[in-house]
Amino acid sequence: MKLSGDFRHCLRHFAFYYTNGTLPFVIGDNSILKDIDYRELLKDEASLVEQAYAIYSNNIEMDDTGKVINNGYAMKRAAQWIRFVCREHGEEYEVVPPFDDWETYLY
């Protein structure tokens, strides 16, 4: 079984938004990553970026035809992870709802 064209399209766009720094503007909640230069903060943290992609892909849902039905939600969950790991020392940020184990699982 191959990944659907719609999923590949969504994954490509997630990678594009992440790498060019526009993820905050497409997740439907600009406040999550507001004023955070996550690309600079994570440039040497490959495992944290890997986790963001895992959260994104673990949250994706598709209908019977392979059409992605929750791309915005999956991007938002990944953005919440990015925000959580980019918080400054002593700064509190609570992911709501908290991540379930299945969301953060690395296959």
C-alpha positions, 0 to 999 in steps of 0.5 A: 500500500502506498501513501495517498497523494493527499497525505504526501501533499500535506507532508510536503507542505508541513515540511515547507512551512516548518523549514521556511518559518511560516508554520505559526501562520498556517496552524490556526493559532498564531500564538503558539509559536509567536516570536519563537525562532524555532528553526534557530533553536532546533537547528542542532536538535535533530531528534527534537525535529524528528519528534515534531514530524512523528507527532504530525504524522501520528496525528494525521487522519485520512478517510477511506480514499486517502484524503487527509481530514485533519491536516491543521490539527496535526500541524497544530499538535506538532507546533505545540511540541515545538513550542514546548521544547523551545521554551526558555529555562523556567518558562512554563508552557502546558500542552493542552491536551497533553500528548498521549503516548501514541502521539509521540511514538517513533516508528 
